[in-house]
Amino acid sequence: MSAELVVSAATSLMRFVSDAAKKPLEPIRTARAVWALSFSGTSLLGPLHDQIIGYLIRAQRADGGWSDPEETAWAAGAIGSLGEQSSLLVQTAAEWLDSVRKPTGGWGRHDRDQARIPVTALIAALVPDVVKPNDITWISNQWQRDFEGTVRLSYKAGFFLLAMPEGHANPLVEQTIEHLAKDQNDDGGFGPWKNHPIGSDPWSTGVVLWGLSRWIGLVDKDVIHKAIAWLERRQLPNGYWPYHYLDDGTSLALIGAVAAMKALASLE
């Protein structure tokens, strides 16, 4: 059934990207969907590939970035996933990200914003060459403070796990994995926290799966299986998942599901 989940979601996002090529949306939405498709093994062929590359190139600003650090990360990641890893566009994007890093380490949503775990983790995942030890130290310290607080957002936990260098497990990584196992909703999905009023959602579930997949050797596999099963049950007939922006929730749900399935397969 999981393979059907991937094919259905990829088909829906391919339709979305094809429509976006005709009537361009915000670059972040197109780039995020393109990266999710590439990660799932779906290729953009022929004219569509060229149209998307051209659109993202035209949207890049003279300073090398796109509208903000998050959009820049997705756009650079998408261009790289389309076979342009060594492109000057990606290099200039990395240089721009390097220039707007916060003095504390990490990145915020914009130049007046404070550094944030989700933005910093996305950059670590999508443009890893720009990340420095100070950024990892910042995100670890910030999550430690959040972890010791009264509200531990599940998606921040997932992003923290996504950003931490593989093979360097530390007590906070292990504690976060244990926490997420307890924070999983009874239906198998994840929301901002267990029993949050909105319930489980595909975006949070996808982020948590993406993060947990990088530490699969430390994770209770039942947590993964239950989360994937929740995604299977909640997927709409058209391949999307219900979320504020269908493409946003579906992109992250697909990324998380594929990452988790790849991680499980690596254990076989």
The 8 nearest C-alpha neighbors of each residue, nearest first, counted from 0:
[[1, 3, 2, 4, 231, 228, 5, 227],
 [2, 0, 4, 3, 5, 231, 227, 228],
 [3, 1, 5, 4, 0, 6, 7, 257],
 [2, 4, 6, 0, 1, 5, 7, 8],
 [5, 3, 1, 7, 2, 6, 8, 231],
 [6, 4, 2, 8, 3, 7, 9, 1],
 [7, 5, 9, 3, 8, 4, 10, 2],
 [6, 8, 238, 10, 4, 5, 9, 3],
 [9, 7, 238, 11, 5, 10, 6, 239],
 [10, 8, 12, 6, 11, 7, 5, 13],
 [11, 9, 13, 7, 8, 12, 6, 14],
 [10, 12, 8, 14, 238, 9, 13, 239],
 [13, 11, 15, 9, 14, 10, 16, 32],
 [12, 14, 10, 16, 15, 11, 9, 17],
 [15, 13, 17, 11, 12, 16, 18, 10],
 [14, 16, 12, 18, 13, 17, 19, 11],
 [17, 15, 19, 13, 18, 14, 12, 20],
 [16, 18, 14, 20, 19, 15, 13, 47],
 [17, 19, 15, 21, 20, 16, 14, 22],
 [20, 18, 23, 16, 22, 21, 17, 24],
 [19, 21, 17, 18, 23, 22, 51, 16],
 [20, 22, 18, 19, 23, 17, 50, 16],
 [21, 23, 19, 20, 18, 24, 17, 16],
 [24, 22, 19, 20, 21, 25, 54, 26],
 [25, 23, 19, 26, 22, 28, 29, 27],
 [24, 26, 27, 28, 23, 29, 30, 70],
 [27, 25, 29, 28, 30, 24, 55, 58],
 [28, 26, 70, 30, 25, 29, 31, 73],
 [29, 27, 31, 26, 30, 25, 32, 24],
 [28, 30, 26, 32, 31, 27, 33, 16],
 [31, 29, 33, 74, 27, 77, 32, 73],
 [32, 30, 34, 28, 33, 29, 73, 27],
 [31, 33, 35, 29, 30, 34, 250, 36],
 [34, 32, 30, 36, 35, 31, 77, 29],
 [35, 33, 77, 37, 31, 36, 32, 38],
 [36, 34, 32, 38, 33, 37, 250, 254],
 [37, 35, 41, 33, 39, 34, 38, 9],
 [36, 38, 34, 40, 41, 39, 35, 42],
 [39, 37, 35, 40, 36, 34, 254, 41],
 [38, 40, 36, 37, 41, 257, 35, 254],
 [41, 39, 37, 38, 36, 42, 35, 9],
 [40, 42, 36, 37, 39, 43, 9, 38],
 [43, 41, 44, 37, 40, 36, 81, 48],
 [42, 44, 48, 47, 41, 45, 81, 37],
 [43, 45, 48, 47, 42, 46, 49, 41],
 [44, 46, 47, 48, 49, 43, 50, 42],
 [45, 47, 49, 48, 50, 44, 43, 51],
 [46, 48, 50, 49, 45, 44, 43, 51],
 [49, 47, 43, 44, 51, 46, 50, 45],
 [48, 50, 46, 52, 47, 51, 53, 45],
 [51, 49, 47, 53, 48, 52, 46, 54],
 [50, 52, 54, 53, 48, 49, 20, 47],
 [53, 51, 49, 55, 54, 50, 56, 48],
 [54, 52, 56, 50, 51, 55, 49, 57],
 [53, 55, 51, 57, 56, 52, 50, 58],
 [56, 54, 58, 52, 57, 53, 51, 59],
 [55, 57, 53, 59, 58, 54, 52, 88],
 [58, 56, 54, 55, 59, 53, 60, 52],
 [57, 59, 55, 56, 54, 60, 65, 26],
 [60, 58, 65, 56, 57, 64, 63, 55],
 [61, 59, 62, 63, 64, 65, 58, 66],
 [60, 62, 63, 59, 64, 65, 91, 58],
 [63, 61, 60, 64, 95, 91, 59, 92],
 [64, 62, 92, 91, 61, 60, 95, 59],
 [65, 63, 92, 60, 71, 95, 62, 59],
 [64, 66, 71, 59, 60, 67, 70, 58],
 [65, 67, 70, 64, 71, 68, 60, 59],
 [68, 66, 70, 69, 109, 65, 71, 108],
 [69, 67, 71, 70, 72, 108, 96, 109],
 [70, 68, 72, 71, 67, 118, 73, 108],
 [69, 71, 27, 73, 72, 67, 68, 74],
 [72, 70, 65, 68, 74, 69, 73, 64],
 [73, 71, 69, 75, 70, 122, 74, 76],
 [72, 74, 76, 70, 30, 71, 31, 75],
 [75, 73, 30, 77, 71, 76, 72, 70],
 [76, 74, 78, 89, 72, 77, 73, 71],
 [75, 77, 73, 79, 125, 74, 78, 72],
 [76, 78, 34, 80, 74, 30, 79, 75],
 [79, 77, 75, 81, 80, 76, 83, 74],
 [78, 80, 84, 83, 76, 77, 81, 82],
 [81, 79, 77, 82, 78, 76, 37, 34],
 [82, 80, 78, 79, 83, 77, 37, 48],
 [81, 83, 80, 79, 84, 78, 85, 86],
 [82, 84, 79, 86, 85, 78, 81, 80],
 [85, 83, 79, 86, 82, 89, 78, 80],
 [86, 84, 83, 87, 89, 90, 79, 88],
 [85, 87, 83, 88, 89, 84, 90, 79],
 [86, 88, 90, 89, 91, 85, 92, 83],
 [89, 87, 86, 91, 90, 92, 63, 75],
 [88, 90, 92, 75, 86, 87, 91, 93],
 [89, 91, 87, 93, 92, 88, 94, 86],
 [90, 92, 63, 94, 88, 93, 89, 87],
 [91, 93, 63, 89, 64, 95, 90, 94],
 [94, 92, 96, 90, 91, 95, 129, 97],
 [93, 95, 91, 97, 92, 96, 90, 98],
 [94, 96, 98, 92, 97, 93, 63, 64],
 [97, 95, 93, 99, 98, 94, 92, 100],
 [96, 98, 94, 95, 100, 99, 93, 129],
 [97, 99, 95, 96, 100, 94, 93, 101],
 [100, 98, 96, 97, 101, 95, 110, 106],
 [101, 99, 106, 97, 98, 105, 104, 96],
 [100, 102, 104, 103, 105, 106, 99, 114],
 [103, 101, 104, 100, 105, 99, 114, 106],
 [104, 102, 101, 105, 137, 114, 133, 134],
 [105, 103, 134, 101, 133, 102, 137, 100],
 [104, 106, 134, 119, 114, 101, 100, 137],
 [107, 105, 114, 119, 100, 101, 115, 118],
 [106, 108, 114, 113, 115, 112, 109, 118],
 [107, 109, 112, 68, 67, 69, 118, 106],
 [110, 108, 112, 107, 111, 67, 68, 106],
 [109, 111, 112, 107, 99, 108, 113, 67],
 [112, 110, 109, 113, 107, 108, 114, 101],
 [113, 111, 107, 109, 110, 108, 114, 106],
 [112, 114, 107, 115, 111, 106, 101, 108],
 [115, 113, 107, 106, 105, 101, 112, 116],
 [116, 114, 107, 118, 117, 106, 119, 113],
 [115, 117, 119, 118, 120, 138, 155, 158],
 [118, 116, 120, 119, 158, 115, 121, 155],
 [119, 117, 121, 120, 116, 115, 69, 106],
 [118, 120, 106, 105, 122, 116, 121, 117],
 [121, 119, 162, 123, 117, 122, 118, 158],
 [122, 120, 124, 118, 123, 119, 125, 117],
 [121, 123, 125, 126, 119, 120, 124, 72],
 [122, 124, 127, 120, 121, 162, 126, 125],
 [125, 123, 121, 122, 127, 126, 120, 162],
 [124, 126, 76, 122, 123, 127, 72, 121],
 [127, 125, 122, 128, 123, 124, 129, 72],
 [128, 126, 123, 129, 130, 124, 125, 122],
 [127, 129, 130, 126, 93, 123, 131, 125],
 [128, 130, 127, 93, 126, 97, 131, 96],
 [131, 129, 127, 128, 123, 134, 132, 122],
 [130, 132, 133, 134, 129, 135, 128, 104],
 [133, 131, 135, 134, 136, 130, 137, 104],
 [132, 134, 136, 131, 104, 135, 137, 103],
 [135, 133, 104, 105, 137, 132, 136, 131],
 [136, 134, 132, 138, 137, 133, 139, 163],
 [135, 137, 133, 139, 134, 138, 140, 132],
 [138, 136, 134, 140, 135, 139, 104, 141],
 [139, 137, 141, 135, 140, 136, 116, 142],
 [138, 140, 136, 142, 137, 141, 135, 143],
 [141, 139, 143, 137, 138, 142, 136, 144],
 [142, 140, 138, 144, 143, 139, 137, 145],
 [141, 143, 145, 139, 144, 140, 146, 138],
 [144, 142, 146, 140, 141, 145, 139, 147],
 [145, 143, 141, 147, 142, 146, 148, 140],
 [146, 144, 142, 148, 147, 143, 151, 141],
 [147, 145, 143, 144, 148, 151, 142, 150],
 [146, 148, 144, 145, 143, 149, 151, 142],
 [149, 147, 145, 146, 150, 144, 151, 143],
 [148, 150, 151, 147, 146, 145, 152, 144],
 [151, 149, 148, 152, 145, 146, 192, 147],
 [152, 150, 146, 145, 153, 149, 192, 148],
 [151, 153, 191, 155, 154, 192, 150, 156],
 [154, 152, 156, 191, 155, 192, 151, 157],
 [153, 155, 157, 156, 203, 152, 207, 206],
 [156, 154, 158, 152, 157, 153, 159, 117],
 [155, 157, 153, 159, 154, 158, 160, 175],
 [158, 156, 207, 210, 154, 160, 155, 159],
 [157, 159, 161, 155, 160, 156, 120, 117],
 [160, 158, 156, 162, 161, 157, 155, 163],
 [161, 159, 210, 157, 158, 163, 162, 156],
 [160, 162, 210, 158, 159, 163, 157, 120],
 [163, 161, 120, 159, 160, 123, 158, 164],
 [162, 164, 160, 161, 165, 159, 135, 167],
 [165, 163, 167, 162, 166, 168, 161, 135],
 [166, 164, 167, 163, 213, 168, 214, 162],
 [165, 167, 168, 164, 214, 163, 213, 169],
 [168, 166, 165, 164, 169, 163, 172, 214],
 [167, 169, 166, 172, 170, 173, 165, 171],
 [168, 170, 172, 171, 167, 173, 174, 166],
 [169, 171, 173, 172, 174, 168, 175, 176],
 [172, 170, 174, 173, 169, 175, 143, 168],
 [173, 171, 175, 169, 170, 174, 168, 176],
 [172, 174, 170, 176, 171, 175, 177, 169],
 [175, 173, 171, 177, 176, 172, 170, 178],
 [174, 176, 178, 172, 177, 173, 171, 179],
 [177, 175, 173, 179, 178, 174, 172, 180],
 [176, 178, 174, 180, 175, 179, 173, 181],
 [177, 179, 175, 181, 176, 180, 182, 174],
 [180, 178, 182, 176, 181, 177, 183, 175],
 [179, 181, 177, 178, 182, 183, 222, 176],
 [180, 182, 178, 179, 183, 177, 193, 184],
 [181, 183, 179, 193, 180, 178, 192, 184],
 [184, 182, 189, 181, 180, 193, 179, 187],
 [185, 183, 193, 186, 187, 188, 189, 182],
 [184, 186, 187, 183, 188, 193, 194, 189],
 [185, 187, 184, 188, 229, 199, 225, 183],
 [188, 186, 225, 226, 184, 185, 229, 183],
 [189, 187, 226, 199, 229, 184, 204, 186],
 [188, 190, 199, 204, 183, 203, 184, 200],
 [189, 191, 199, 192, 200, 198, 203, 195],
 [190, 192, 152, 153, 195, 154, 203, 189],
 [193, 191, 190, 195, 153, 152, 182, 194],
 [192, 194, 182, 184, 195, 183, 190, 189],
 [193, 195, 198, 196, 192, 184, 190, 197],
 [194, 196, 198, 192, 193, 197, 190, 191],
 [197, 195, 198, 194, 190, 199, 193, 192],
 [198, 196, 195, 199, 190, 200, 194, 191],
 [199, 197, 195, 196, 190, 194, 200, 189],
 [198, 200, 190, 189, 188, 197, 184, 201],
 [199, 201, 190, 202, 203, 204, 189, 198],
 [202, 200, 204, 252, 248, 203, 205, 240],
 [201, 203, 248, 205, 204, 251, 200, 252],
 [204, 202, 206, 154, 205, 190, 201, 200],
 [203, 205, 189, 201, 207, 202, 206, 188],
 [204, 206, 252, 255, 251, 202, 208, 203],
 [205, 207, 209, 203, 208, 204, 157, 154],
 [206, 208, 157, 210, 204, 209, 205, 154],
 [209, 207, 255, 211, 205, 210, 206, 212],
 [210, 208, 255, 206, 212, 207, 258, 211],
 [209, 211, 161, 157, 160, 207, 208, 212],
 [212, 210, 208, 213, 214, 209, 207, 215],
 [211, 213, 259, 215, 209, 214, 210, 262],
 [212, 214, 211, 210, 215, 161, 165, 209],
 [215, 213, 212, 211, 216, 217, 218, 165],
 [214, 216, 212, 218, 217, 213, 262, 211],
 [215, 217, 214, 218, 266, 219, 213, 212],
 [218, 216, 215, 214, 219, 173, 176, 211],
 [219, 217, 215, 216, 220, 214, 176, 211],
 [218, 220, 221, 222, 217, 223, 180, 215],
 [219, 221, 223, 222, 218, 224, 215, 263],
 [222, 220, 224, 223, 219, 225, 226, 218],
 [221, 223, 220, 225, 224, 219, 180, 226],
 [224, 222, 220, 226, 221, 225, 227, 259],
 [223, 225, 221, 227, 226, 222, 228, 220],
 [226, 224, 187, 228, 222, 227, 223, 221],
 [225, 227, 187, 188, 229, 223, 228, 224],
 [228, 226, 230, 224, 229, 225, 223, 256],
 [227, 229, 231, 225, 226, 230, 224, 232],
 [230, 228, 226, 232, 227, 231, 187, 188],
 [231, 229, 227, 233, 228, 232, 234, 226],
 [230, 232, 228, 229, 234, 233, 4, 227],
 [233, 231, 229, 230, 234, 228, 235, 227],
 [232, 234, 230, 231, 229, 235, 240, 241],
 [235, 233, 240, 231, 232, 230, 239, 238],
 [234, 236, 237, 238, 239, 240, 233, 241],
 [235, 237, 238, 234, 239, 7, 240, 233],
 [238, 236, 235, 239, 11, 7, 8, 234],
 [239, 237, 8, 7, 11, 235, 236, 234],
 [240, 238, 235, 249, 237, 8, 234, 245],
 [239, 241, 234, 249, 235, 242, 245, 248],
 [242, 240, 245, 239, 243, 235, 248, 201],
 [241, 243, 245, 244, 248, 240, 201, 200],
 [242, 244, 245, 241, 248, 247, 246, 240],
 [245, 243, 247, 242, 246, 248, 241, 249],
 [244, 246, 242, 248, 247, 249, 241, 243],
 [245, 247, 249, 244, 248, 250, 32, 12],
 [248, 246, 250, 244, 249, 245, 251, 28],
 [249, 247, 202, 242, 251, 245, 201, 250],
 [248, 250, 252, 246, 240, 247, 239, 251],
 [251, 249, 253, 247, 35, 252, 32, 248],
 [252, 250, 205, 254, 253, 248, 202, 249],
 [251, 253, 205, 249, 255, 201, 254, 250],
 [252, 254, 256, 250, 251, 255, 249, 257],
 [255, 253, 251, 257, 252, 256, 35, 258],
 [256, 254, 205, 209, 208, 258, 252, 253],
 [255, 257, 253, 259, 258, 254, 252, 260],
 [256, 258, 260, 254, 259, 255, 261, 253],
 [259, 257, 255, 261, 256, 260, 209, 212],
 [258, 260, 212, 262, 256, 257, 261, 208],
 [261, 259, 257, 263, 262, 258, 264, 256],
 [262, 260, 264, 258, 259, 263, 257, 265],
 [261, 263, 259, 265, 260, 264, 212, 258],
 [264, 262, 260, 265, 266, 261, 259, 215],
 [265, 263, 261, 266, 267, 262, 260, 259],
 [264, 266, 262, 263, 267, 261, 260, 215],
 [267, 265, 264, 263, 262, 216, 215, 261],
 [266, 264, 265, 263, 262, 261, 260, 216]]
